[in-house]
Amino acid sequence: MKATSVVLACFWLVTCGPGNNGQSPGTQDLGARARGEFSPLPATIATEANPLTQAKTRLGKILFYETRISVDGTVSCARCHPFSMYAADGLKTSVGNRCSPNARNAPTVLNAAGQIAQHWIGNRTDVEDQAKQSVTGAASFGMPSITAVEDRLSQIEGYRPLFAAAFPGESEPITVAHMAEAIGAFERTLVTPSPFDAYLSGNESALGEKERKGLAAFMDIGCASCHSGTYVGGETFDKFGIDVPYWEFTKSEKPDEGRFAVTKKEEDRYVFKVPILRNVARTPPYFHDGSVESLETAVWIMAKVQLGLDISPDQRGHILAFLEALTGKLPEDALKLPELPAADRR
């Protein structure tokens, strides 16, 4: 059976003895195997389409905290993605303007720019597209139009020099397209290197024995067929509930048809983006609907619905240790609150 998951890592069946040279069980060269499946995080997630500049990322960080471009003046990117909570809000589903409920749980924006798409159902192409569409989203910022957003930004005097510096040579730098590019640039700096990255870079002692057992199991079972690469996921879409329907074990109020809402293809019913697992131990609740609070419970559920396994508490403990090793260091700059520009008082 294909080993896959939607939110969490796949799981292991047996516990093997220690390998050579103090390496993880069941292999004589766990580090080499891991480097064949994963790679360390880059310093930034820059792209040719959106090159990073200091002026652009500075503007993007300020806009990340800006509430005045929401219809009721209460919503910002930071509201649903506070860095004090590893850039997730801890709610089952986020709350937008005028207390509008969002359809799904808000994933962390840390390392998110490296994914194949944004949102659980992949209806945003990248972080720039997500920033652009969120300002007119009915359950997000709720602004009536792109023009209304641009008018609101233009009325804030302090944004004029910031946009001009970030987009030099533009006759009209204050646009929603530029706003989205700046926010995207900032989010492309939100990289969180972890002990796992140190391990992948050759530091065998960066992971303890329990964590290495979890890593070995993660690969042995086949979890890396979906949760692999630099971000330990985020590169594919897959069905949630391969072995049995997921809602038989979660506390979901009703089944979510997932990507079917985007493609209208039957094969996409209950399909979601396989999320990155980095920082998963710090971003409860779990699953697209936030229906499970405990990571250990979520691990057990994933074993049941994806693999048809009933894993033991000891097995859960090893995989949890590996997931904990994916917790990274928050960027120091992200933890510093920016000062928002003052409005024109004339």
Summary of the structure (lengths in Angstrom):
residues: 346
radius of gyration: 21.1
end to end distance: 67.1
largest distance: 73.7
contacts: 1157
relative contact order: 0.22
helix: 40%
strand: 4%
